[in-house]
Amino acid sequence: MTHATDTPSLDLSDLLCFAIYSANHAMNRTYKPHLDRLGLTYPQYLVLVVLNAQDGLSVGAIGRQLDLESSTLTPLLKRMEAAGLVTRRRDPEDERQVRIALTADGRRTCGELADVTRCAFAATGLSLEEVVDLNQKIRDMTRRLREASTPDDPV
């Protein structure tokens, strides 16, 4: 693609969506050995990051932050509970809500997550300023894409 008004190329190297897709896979491969050492999957890691920032959230609140449906999150949280990382309790003020809290083991595991993040950051080869800038650009793009789409839009 030479100009913004040109017809987009169908070469993979020109597709932003493929660049993001490839970067996502590369990032997951970077995280995997570190998370394997902790006995975590990447989605479990993200749940721990969310709960480390604000413990005791509802399943729905966690799902909104991670952009995950309850039907995906519930089995994940049950596995984390079985592993002793979190507890799942009905909210006494609203029985429809299930609250998720870190256990002592979950908090200990959260203490090791900074090292995982540090290793992934180092693997990018980017400076802190570049990572912050890239993260903001991706978040802005994601927000704009969400605003531009509706549930009825064809993919």
N, C-alpha and C positions, 0 to 999 in steps of 0.2 A: 504494500500500500504506500503510495507516494504522497497523496493528499487526503485530507479528511473527507473530501467530497467524492473521491474515487469509490468505485464498487469494492467492498471488502474482498480481500483474497481468501481463498479457501485453503491456502497453505497452512499447515499446522503452526509453523514458526511465526505466522502473522496473527494468530488467534489469541487474543487476551485470555479467553476462557481456558484455552489449553495451557497457557503459561501458568495460570493460577492453579489449574488442576495438577500440573506437573510439580509445581512448587509445593503443593499440599502433600503429594506423595513423597517427595524428597524430605519434607519436614517430618512426616510420620516415620520414615525410615531412620531419621536422625534421633527421634525420641525413643523409638522402640527398644533398643538395648538398655537404655537407662530405666525405662518403665518396666521392662521385663525383670530387671534386678529387684525392683520394688514389688513385683507381682501385680502390676497395674496395666490396664489397657489405656489407650489415649482418652476415651470418653470418661473413664473413671478418674484419670488425672484431672480432667477439666472439672468434674464434680468436686473433687477435693480442693481445687483452686477456688471455686465459688464458695464452698463452705468455710474454707480458711479465712476468706474475707468477711463472710457473714454466716455464722453457724445458725442452725435451727430454722432454715428456710423451708417453705412448703415445696412439695414436688413441682407444683405449677410455677413457682418463682424460679426454681432451678432451671426448669424447662425453658422459660422465657429467656433467661440469660444465655443458655446454651443453644437456643433455637432447636430444641428437641421436643417431640411429642411425648405425652405421658405414657403412651403405649411402648415407646422405646426406652424411656427413662426408668419406668417401674421395674422391669426385670434387671436392669443394670444396678439399680439401688438395692434390690433384693440380693444380688450377688455380692455387693459391697457389704451388706449387713452380714451375710453368711461368712465373709472374710474377716469380720470384726472391725471394719473401718467406720461404719456408721450405725446409728439406730434409726428405726422408722417408728414413729408414734403418731397416733391420731391426735389432732389438736383438740384439747378439752373444750375450747370455746366454739369450735366448729368441727364437728365430727366428720364432715366431708373432706377436710384437709388432712393430709399426712405431712408431718414435719420430719425433717431429716437433720440429725445432729451427729457431729463427729464423736467417736469414742476416743479413749486415751490412745489406742493404737492408731486411729485415724489422725489424731493430732501429731503423733510422732512421725507418721509418714509424711504429713504436710511439712514437717521440719526438714525433710530431705528433698522437697520439690524444688527449692531454690537452686540446688545443684543441677537438677535436670534442666531447668530453664537456662542456667548459665552455660551448660554444655551445648545446648541447642543454639543459643545466641552466638557462642564462639564459632560454631560450625558454619554460620552464615557468612562469615568474613566481612560483615558490615560493621561500621562504627555504631555506637549507641545513638548518635544523632541520625544516622541513616535509617536505623531500625525504627526509631520513633517517627520519623517522617514517613517511611513506607507504611507503617502501621496506621497512621492517621489517614493516608491516602486510601488505603484499602477499606478502612472503616467508613470513610466518606463515600466511596464508590458503592459499598454495600448498602448504605442508607439510601442513596439515590436510586439504586436498582430496586430496592424494596418499595420505595415511594412510586416508582414508575410502573410497577407491576400490580396487577390485581389477581385474585384467585382464579378468575375466568380467562386470564390471558393464556394463549397457547404457548408452550415452551419452544 
